[in-house]
Amino acid sequence: MTQERKNGNLIAIITMIFLFGMISFVTNLAAPMGIVLKNQFSVSNALGMLGNFGNFIAYAVMGIPSGILLQRVGYKKTALIAVAVGFIGVGIQFLSGHSSPEMAFAVYLTGAFVAGFSMCLLNTVVNPMLNKLGGEGNKGNQLIQVGGSFNSVMATITPMFVGILIAGSIEKATISQIFPVMYTAMAVFAFAFFVLLFVPIPEPNAATSTEPIGRLMAGALKFRHFVLGAVAIFVYVGIEVGVPGTLNLFLTDPLEKGGAGIPSTISGFVVGTYWFLMLIGRLAGASLGAKISSKAMVTFTSGLGLILVLLAIFSSTGTMIDLPVLQQGATGSLSFGLAKVPINAMYLVLVGLCTSIMWGGIFNLAVEGLGKYLAAASGLFMVLVCGGGILPILQGWVADVAGFMPSYWVIIVALGYLLFYGLIGCKNVNKDIPVE
């Protein structure tokens, strides 16, 4: 490989990792916003998760078109379109803070839905690009874990940022209080757009195939491990979003409503710790990704996740422990300290270590050996990311009916499927299908 090509690949890798962070920053705004929506509009836990639902259900609508777009216009133009759409989506969410009380909720949901289009497009670009630039296999998984680490940094910041902004006024929290987060997101999108205009992005699959996209998608669906992997990503994203999202609702709800009655700032930092542990796990995954197979990673983490969630369900919510988290003092200063939270919260926060490496592991296993079907498969794969909207709203409904901790049985079922995929479902049994 020439030095010029190495430099071009390095720039492309850095750009993709940067975009990975943008995906997380915007996506993870939806869960803490659920607290704001609940209080401003006096809605249930399930309806409070509608912003999250709107963001993720966009994947079901945009997943296949994103694969078609990627196949036709390439990685760079798809990324530019995604960034522009993301700016518009966050802009609509910003406008919801200036809308009439009757329209604000609907305007916000529209913005979340449009922003979801952007996240879907970016995911369609980033994952196959990093997998390909890393050389596929374990090396490809390792590079996706590096991107996921930056993704986790942004995920850690978002709930903390929102928690600070609505501190002390949880019952009166409004969308307008979150404007600083939206200003930041729009600025990041604008900056990314101009960076992408001038950064050379290689097109790793540009000459792979000239077949019609419909035939390529049909071909990808012939691979059992890909189909089962797409279902695995559906339940995985539901787990990743549902665990901290419902935890945030549980911590901030008053005791008389079955919650923990924790101040919003502390709860934001507790949930931020979940995303911080995802960062730690992804850094570990990035360092070990070339040595430990994706199959072993997915199997181990799904099994450990099952144990942790079961402990959370069967532990008493009255048992309090000291959890080290960032806290905001009376003067607004931030420092590490011990916060008393239910022991259930500790177990659920630790699940972040498990969910940390699942995305890269599942994606890597699902697209292994697809060859010319990779770009089309990536679009199909993105359709199932809508699980991040469907499972949390299902969990929110169960929380409304049965309580917060019983709602985590939804997560148990999802983790059980991931354990099955890691043990059995990920095996490529269709190696006789031509992929060149």
Buried (B, 14 or more C-beta within 10 A) or exposed (E): EEEEEEEBBEBBBBBBBBBBBBBBBBBBBBBBBBBBBBBBBEBEBBBBBBBBBBBBBBBBBBBBBBBBBBBEEBBBBBBBBBBBBBBBBBBBBBBBBEBEEEEBBEBBBBBBBBBBBBBBBBBBBBBBBBBBBBEBBBBBBBBBBBBBBBBBBBBBBBBBBBBBBBBEEBEEBBBBBBBEBBEBBBEBBBEBBEBBEEBEBBBBBEEBBEEEBEEBBEBBBEBBBBBBBBBBBBBBBBBBBBBBBBBBBBBBBEEEEBBBEBBBBBBBBBBBBBBBBBBBBBBBBBEBBBEBBBBEBBBBBBBBBBBBBBBBBEBEBEEBEEBEBBBBEEEEEEEEBEBEBBBBBBBBBBBBBBBBBBBBBBBBBBBBBBBBBBBBBBBBBBBBBBBBBBBBBBBBBBBBEEBBBEBBBBBBEBBBBBBBBBBEBBBBEBEEBEBE
